[in-house]
Amino acid sequence: MIVPIVTYPDDRLTTECADVVAGDHTGEWVRNLIDTMHSANGWGLAAPQIGILKRVFVVHVPGETRDPIVMINPQWGLRVGDRQSLKQEGCLSFPGIQSEADRFDHVLAKWYDMDGREHQERFEGWSARVIQHECDHLFGKLLIDQVTPVRRKWIERELGRRQKETA
């Protein structure tokens, strides 16, 4: 089911998420994450972006990941290569806004799937960027946190203007 995406400045976006534990019923809202991500033409979506403050996100990068990857309690490390400064990123919680973000070329991610199996895989390219972006969401860090104060003010004004236009 497609659900509304939480947009900035909603406080849920800046709240650190709790780990998923045994007994958490994740199936329905993970399906909602996937459906909502695809409906919005996104490449990733984290649980707090649909109002669920748990450490889960989904990734589906065309040409790099065959199917959506569900990452539960993810961790990433082993940053390899140069940082990709000045690459434009978008975020579904900042509709219509693109901004530069500084990310590593490669990451080694470790996570659990819906069946509780542990996975570890090295990602590169856009998949590595999306994983880093979505992991940031789980810690309450946003794309806007990586920009200059002047750019941040512009983004906040632009989002405010757009919200007034649609109200």
Secondary structure, DSSP 8 states (H G I E B T S, - for coil): -------TT-GGGGS--B---TT---HHHHHHHHHHHHHTT-SEEEGGGGT--BSEEEE--TTT-SS-EEEEEEEEEEEEEEE-TTEEEE-TTSTT-EEEE--EEEEEEEEE-TTS-EEEEEEEHHHHHHHHHHHHHHTT--GGGGS-HHHHHHHHHHHHHHHHHH-
